Structures are given as C-alpha cells and as structure tokens.
Amino acid sequence: MDDYEKKLNGFLKENDSDAELLIFDKSCHSVEEAAETAKVCPTDFIKSICMIDTNGDLIVAIVKGEDRASTSRVSKSLTIEKPRIASPEEMLKKTGYPCGGTPPFGYDATFLIDPKVMEKEVVYGGGGSECSLVKVTTKELKRLNNGMITRISK
C-alpha cells in the first residue's frame, strides 16, 4: 500500500465507512483499464473531474465513467462563473491525490454528483493511486462527500 492508499484507507476508517479499497498490481488510470483489472463492467465506474472556480476553490464533478462533466452545467448548478478543469499539479495540491487516482471523497471540495451515478447501487472510483480503486455504495458515496445531486453530465 502506497502513501496515497494509506491516506484514503485512514479516511475510510476514521469515517466508519464500509467502502472497500482495492489495490492491484496493474494500472486503473482509465475506465477501460480499471474495468479490465477489477473484472467488472465499465458502466460501474465513476470519474471525479476536478475543476477550479474563479476564487481558486476546488469543485469535484462526479459522473459515470462513460460520461463527461459539463463546466456549463456545473456553473448553473452552483450559480457561479464557468469553472476550469484543474491541472494535474493543482489536483495533487488541492486533493492530496495524483491525477488518475483521485478518490470521490476524503478532501476539502464542493462535490457534485450526477443523478445517473445515483441510479447505480455500487460504483468504483479512484482509490488514491493509479493502481487502486474504491468500491462504494452510492448512498455511502453521498454520505462521505456530502455531495449535491445535480445534472452535470453532457
């Protein structure tokens, strides 16, 4: 377990979560790689798209793996100017996790969850590193990140 995975595992324990941290010896960076590595359907994956608003604050748009997050819809949902996509360096600095392993909770941000995500009972997201995933019920996902459910997918 690397430091990022240990950090996420600590967060899950501190929050008495039943989410599972899954660690592999292969990359889970893309939805396709993750589905193949975890041997689950690609439609069971979520992505945490990190955005920065005009104040420099972090917004995380959580969408299904096959969907794309819309900065326009995020803007409308939060009644703010259109945010921009965070750079990998900003993601690491603001979340404490590297791009490609960013979990859908465990750090300070405004979390938005697309309703299509909530149609699933269980989803898989970034587990802290490129070789790990977190398996979590959507009910627990919402509890852990206190996300607002709003349409943000394109």
Buried (B, 14 or more C-beta within 10 A) or exposed (E): EBEBBEBBBEBBEEEEBEBEBBBBEEBBBBBEBBBBBBEBEBEBBBBBBBBBBEEEBBBBBBBBBEBEBBBEBBBBBBEBEBBEEBEEEBBBEBBBBBBBBBBBBBBEBBBBBBEBBBEBEBBBBBBBBBBBBBBBBBEBBBBBBEBEBBBBBE
